């Protein structure tokens, strides 16, 4: 048995075994938050994913609230409202383009990208259904996740580079 020893006043007791563990890594929350507030691509990607998650929650809540109107109406309303929310949050928070891009432009271009993404994902899933009609539920869910991840990644790149990008943006009159 090893007895704890205090080498200096105010230090915590240590044992012989703590030397093997090494220093305990601590997450400096202030540094992490400062990093996530930056304008580099990875911080923007994290914010993009958080905004996407928030807009998906808004979609689900609106879909459930409007489900009595029928699933098609609820889907269209949920998609439109969550897309508008996401575009504005991307403009203000993700890409910090509020001073460079006006709200109408963000909605027009971001909404167009959302429609294009919907078309790509629908076509990909229809193609998957045509090519592999006997695919199981788990495989279909995996395919949906993969397609949506690719579409989301492409949307991020286009929004970052062309819609909200500071260096590549042509100012509109």
ABEGO torsion letter per residue (X at the ends): XBBBBBABBGBBBBBAAAAAAEBBBBBBAAAAAAAAABABAAAAAAAAAAAAAAAAAAAAAAAAAAAAAEAAAAAAAAAAAAAAAAAAAAAAAAAGAAAABBAAAAAAAAAAAAAAAAAAAAAAAAAAAAABAABBAAAAAAAAAAAAAAAAAAAAAAAAAAAABAAABBBBX
